[in-house]
Amino acid sequence: MPRKPRFFLPNIPVHVVIRGNNRQTVFTEDSDRKAYLDWLKEATEKEEVNVHAYVLMDNHVHLLLSANDPSHISRVMQHIGRKYVPYFNNKYGKSGTLWEGRFKSSMIESEQYLLCCYRYIELNPVRANMVTKPEDWKWSSYAYNAYGEKDKLIKPHAVYLAIDSDKNKRIDYYRDSFKQFLHPSLINDLRAAVQTGTPLGDDGFKKHIEQLLVKQQHLRN
């Protein structure tokens, strides 16, 4: 059965998830996570893709990306795969597939859902009971977004910047937002969207995406 083609759109944020094959561990040591982030930075700079949020778990990765040329998002993931898989296999004496097939993804509506997706990504270690607070997990974008610490990977999205023009007020507001309850139905919506590859947003956003994708498909045919 042929693979379902991916369609991303210019500058529309994309929530990307890639898991270890059979949920196997893909990061055994901190040095593995650092290597992955180094190649992520290399790839996103080369392909002009923006990273807005991320978290590296033990057996999977969440990224929030956007690009003026959306085809470059797939190229970023391919670049990292070509670098990281042989690195991991050689280091740990393994062979074969590391990742669970292709990465999964969902386009995210900027105005309504984007900051919720930020929180969903950066709260992953808390939900997994790996830490009690997101700041306790250093392999995520939380330190940048919530405390303003340096992170050369991150290019803040316009919606994040629009929280407040004052950086201190912006990070205070962002950090305070993590005190709010992330409703289970929203978590389920985020998971379902990325699992099925469907856009996440209100009806108007979804209709707009469908119209653009139909037009894009006609141009390809």
N, C-alpha and C positions, 0 to 999 in steps of 0.2 A: 504494500500500500504506500503510495507516494506521501512524502512529508507535507504537512500543511504549511504553506508559505507564511513567512512572517511579514507583517506590515507594521512599521513604525512611521510616525509622522514628524516633520521638522519641529524641534523644540517642545514636543509634548513629552513630559516626564514618563519614564518607563521603570516600573518596579521589576527587577530581575532577581530570580532565585535559581541557584544551581546547587545540587546536592551530590554527595558522594554516592557511588553505586551501592545499592542495597543499604544505604544510609551508613556506609563505612566512614571511619574517621579520615578526614582529608588534611587536618592540621594536627600534628602530634606534638610539635614544640613551637615556642614563640618564634623561633627562626623561620619556621615554615610560613607563619602568618606574615612575617616581615617580607619574606621573598615574594609572596603573593601580592602584597600591597605595592612592592617595588615594580613588579611587572604590570600591575594595574595602572600605576602612574605612567609607566613607559608607554603602555598601549593607549591610554586616554589622551595623552599629550600628542602622540603620533596621529591618532585618528580624530582629534579635536572633539572629543566627547567629554561632557561635564559630569562630574560626580557630585551629587548633592548630599547623599547619606549612604552609609554602609555599615555592615557588621559582619565579622568573621566568626562563625560558631565553630564547634569541633568538626561537624560533618556537613556543613552547608554554608552558603554565602548569600547575603541579601545586598543588593545594590539599587540605588535610585539614580538613574542616568538620564541625560538628554543630549541631543545633538542637532545641529543645523542640518547635517546630512544623516538621517536616521539609519541608513544602511551601515554606518560605521559602528553602531552599537554591537551588531553581530560580529563585526571584525575585531572589536576589542575582546570579546569573549573567546574568539578563535585564537587570537594572539596569546592570551593568558594560558589557554589550554596547551598550546604548542610549547610553551615555556615551563609551565608548572608540572604537568603530568610526568615528563621524563625526569625532572628534578626530583619529584616525590618518589617515583619508582626506583630510581638509581640510589637515592639516599636510604630507602628502607628495603631494598632487595625485592621489590615487587614487579609485576608485569601486568600488562593488559589495561582494561578500562578503570579509570579512577572516578569519573563523573557518571551520574545517572542520565545518560543520553544528553540531549540538547537542554540548554537552560530554558526555564519557564519565565514568562513575562506578561506584564499587563500595563497598558497605558493608563495614566492617572490624571484625572481632572485637576488642574492646578488650583482653582479657587476653592473648591469644597473639600477635596480629599488629600491634597498633597501633604499638608502638615501632619495629618493623621498618619499618613504613610511613613513620614519621618519618625514619628513616635513608635509606630508599630515595629519598624526596623531596629531602632536603638533600644527598645525594651525587650528584644528577643532574649538576651541573657538572663533578664529578670524572670520572664515567663518560664524559662527553662530551669529556674532555680540554681543557676550557676553563680549568681551574685544577688545581693538584696537591693542594690541601687545601680542604675545604668552607669554612673560615673566609676563604679568599681570594675567595669570591664573596659580595658584600654584598647581593645581591637574593634573600635567603632568610631563613628563620626560625632558621638555625643559630646566629647570634650570640646570640639570645635563649635558645634551648634549651640551648646548650653553654657559654655564658659569662655568661648572666644580664644581657646588655645590654638596654637599654630598647627595646621595640617595642610601640607602642600597638595594633597589630593583634592581637597574640597573647593568647589566653585559654587557659592551660595546661589540658590534659585531666587528669581525676582519675588516670588511669593514670600519666601523667608525674609528677604531684605525689607519687604513692605511691612513687616511687623512693626518696625519703628526705624526711623532714620538714624537714631542714636544707638550706637552699638551696645552700650551697657544696658539700655532699656530693652533692646531687642533680645539679648541673651537672657536677661532676667525674666522677660515674658515667656520666652521659649522654655526655660528651665521650670518655671511655675506651671506651665501647661502639662508637665509630666505628673503633677499632683492630681490631675483630673482623671476620671475613670475612662479607660478606653473600652467602650461597650463591646461585649462579646459578639453582638451582631455585626459590628463594624470589623472586628477581627476576622470573623467568618467571611465577610464580603471581600476583604483584602486577600484572604487565602484562596477563596473560590475564583476570584478574578485572575490571579496569577497562575493558578492551576489550569484554568481553561483558556487562558490567553485572551480574555474578553476585557474591554475597557471598563474602568471603574469611574462612574460619575453619574450625574443626573440624566434624565431622559433626553434633555436637549443636547448634552455633551455626546451621549451615545449616538443620537441621530446624526449629529454633525460628523462624528468619526465614520459612521457607516457610509454617509454620502461621499466623504473624501476617499474612503477605501474603494468604493464602487468606481469612482472616477479614475483612481489610480490603476485599478484592475483593467478598465477599458483601455487606458493608455498603454498598458503592457501588451494587450492582446492585438 
